[in-house]
Amino acid sequence: MIPTRDEKEKLYADAAMRIQGLLSGETDLVARMAGMVSILHGAMPHFFWTGFYRVVGDELVIGPYQGTPGCSRIARGRGVCGTAWEQGAIQVVADVHAFPGHIACDPRSESEIVVPVRDCRGEVIAVLDVDSAEKAAFDETDQRWLEQILCF
């Protein structure tokens, strides 16, 4: 079920408060990512797969995440995640089957949003990948809130 814009606003506001409380004082990057994923995945009914791919050398490496098994490594520029990393820009894909080079880790995935995560120097250090089992599940509300929540 894809929530309405107003429902999304309420769900994200609640999730953001919970994330802020959970992560207050936590400095470990992986622990912060795990907490964010746990809260977002549980709070948002249109999230089918929620997780981070971390930049390790010249590829993205999975984890932490919640959902079905995902691809363990993704090359720069490959699929939606690799494209978000390469371009340093959010990717909102209404129909993943129409995205050139989409990596089908789970055939039930229909739409996706990928948000780059930057360090204090502005370098992309990870991407947050969220898939939905419904087409066109993500919009500017998801984009705005996820960018806000991902301030590391």
C-alpha positions as CSV (number, residue, x, y, z in Angstrom):
1,M,0.0,0.0,0.0
2,I,1.4,3.4,-1.0
3,P,0.5,6.0,1.6
4,T,-1.0,9.3,0.5
5,R,1.3,12.4,0.7
6,D,-0.2,13.4,4.0
7,E,0.2,9.9,5.4
8,K,3.8,9.9,4.3
9,E,4.5,13.2,6.0
10,K,3.2,11.9,9.3
11,L,5.0,8.5,8.9
12,Y,8.3,10.2,8.1
13,A,8.0,12.8,10.8
14,D,7.5,10.1,13.4
15,A,10.3,8.0,11.9
16,A,12.7,11.0,12.0
17,M,11.9,11.6,15.7
18,R,12.5,8.0,16.5
19,I,15.8,7.9,14.5
20,Q,17.0,11.1,16.2
21,G,16.3,9.6,19.6
22,L,17.8,6.2,18.8
23,L,21.0,7.6,17.3
24,S,21.6,10.4,19.7
25,G,25.3,10.1,20.8
26,E,26.0,7.2,18.5
27,T,29.1,7.8,16.4
28,D,29.7,4.4,14.7
29,L,28.6,4.7,11.1
30,V,27.4,1.1,10.7
31,A,25.4,1.3,13.9
32,R,23.8,4.5,12.7
33,M,22.9,2.9,9.4
34,A,21.4,-0.2,11.1
35,G,19.2,1.9,13.3
36,M,18.0,4.1,10.4
37,V,17.2,1.0,8.3
38,S,15.3,-0.7,11.2
39,I,13.1,2.3,11.9
40,L,12.4,3.2,8.2
41,H,11.7,-0.4,7.1
42,G,9.3,-0.9,9.9
43,A,7.6,2.5,9.7
44,M,6.9,2.8,5.9
45,P,4.3,0.4,4.5
46,H,5.5,0.9,0.9
47,F,9.1,-0.1,1.7
48,F,9.8,-3.7,0.5
49,W,13.6,-3.6,0.8
50,T,15.5,-1.0,2.8
51,G,19.3,-0.8,3.1
52,F,22.6,0.7,2.6
53,Y,25.3,-0.1,0.1
54,R,28.7,1.3,1.4
55,V,31.5,2.5,-0.8
56,V,34.4,0.1,-0.3
57,G,37.2,0.6,-2.7
58,D,35.8,0.7,-6.2
59,E,32.4,-0.9,-5.5
60,L,29.3,-0.8,-3.3
61,V,29.1,-3.4,-0.6
62,I,25.8,-4.4,1.0
63,G,24.8,-3.7,4.5
64,P,23.1,-3.0,6.8
65,Y,19.7,-3.8,5.3
66,Q,16.3,-5.3,6.0
67,G,14.4,-7.4,3.4
68,T,15.1,-10.3,1.2
69,P,18.7,-11.1,0.1
70,G,20.2,-8.4,-2.0
71,C,23.2,-8.2,-4.3
72,S,26.3,-8.2,-2.2
73,R,28.4,-6.0,-4.5
74,I,27.6,-3.4,-7.2
75,A,30.0,-1.7,-9.5
76,R,30.1,2.1,-10.0
77,G,27.5,3.1,-12.6
78,R,25.7,-0.3,-12.6
79,G,22.0,-0.4,-11.9
80,V,20.1,2.3,-9.9
81,C,22.5,2.2,-6.9
82,G,25.7,2.4,-9.0
83,T,24.2,5.2,-11.0
84,A,23.3,7.2,-7.9
85,W,26.9,6.7,-6.6
86,E,28.5,7.6,-10.0
87,Q,26.3,10.7,-10.5
88,G,26.1,11.7,-6.8
89,A,22.4,12.3,-7.4
90,I,19.1,10.8,-6.1
91,Q,17.5,8.3,-8.4
92,V,13.7,8.0,-8.2
93,V,12.6,5.1,-10.5
94,A,8.9,4.6,-11.0
95,D,9.3,1.4,-12.9
96,V,12.6,-0.5,-12.4
97,H,11.9,-2.7,-15.4
98,A,12.2,0.3,-17.6
99,F,15.6,1.5,-16.1
100,P,18.5,0.5,-18.4
101,G,20.8,-1.9,-16.6
102,H,18.5,-2.4,-13.6
103,I,19.8,-5.2,-11.3
104,A,17.0,-7.5,-10.4
105,C,18.0,-8.8,-7.0
106,D,14.3,-9.7,-6.2
107,P,11.8,-9.9,-9.1
108,R,9.0,-8.5,-6.8
109,S,10.7,-5.1,-6.8
110,E,8.7,-2.6,-9.0
111,S,10.0,0.9,-8.1
112,E,13.0,2.3,-6.3
113,I,14.6,5.3,-4.7
114,V,18.3,5.6,-4.1
115,V,19.8,8.4,-2.1
116,P,23.6,9.1,-1.9
117,V,25.1,9.6,1.6
118,R,28.0,12.0,1.8
119,D,30.7,12.5,4.4
120,C,31.8,15.9,5.8
121,R,34.0,16.4,2.7
122,G,31.1,15.9,0.3
123,E,32.3,12.5,-0.9
124,V,29.6,9.8,-1.4
125,I,30.4,7.1,1.2
126,A,27.2,5.0,0.7
127,V,23.8,5.0,-0.8
128,L,20.4,4.3,0.8
129,D,18.5,1.9,-1.4
130,V,14.7,1.5,-0.9
131,D,12.6,-0.8,-3.1
132,S,8.8,-1.1,-3.3
133,A,6.7,-4.0,-4.6
134,E,4.4,-1.3,-6.2
135,K,5.2,0.8,-9.2
136,A,5.6,4.6,-8.7
137,A,5.8,4.2,-4.9
138,F,8.2,7.1,-4.4
139,D,7.9,10.8,-4.9
140,E,9.3,14.2,-3.8
141,T,8.0,13.6,-0.3
142,D,10.1,10.4,0.0
143,Q,13.1,12.2,-1.5
144,R,12.8,15.2,0.8
145,W,12.4,13.2,4.0
146,L,15.1,10.7,3.1
147,E,17.6,13.5,2.3
148,Q,16.8,15.1,5.7
149,I,17.0,11.9,7.7
150,L,20.3,10.9,6.1
151,C,22.3,13.8,7.6
152,F,25.3,12.0,9.1
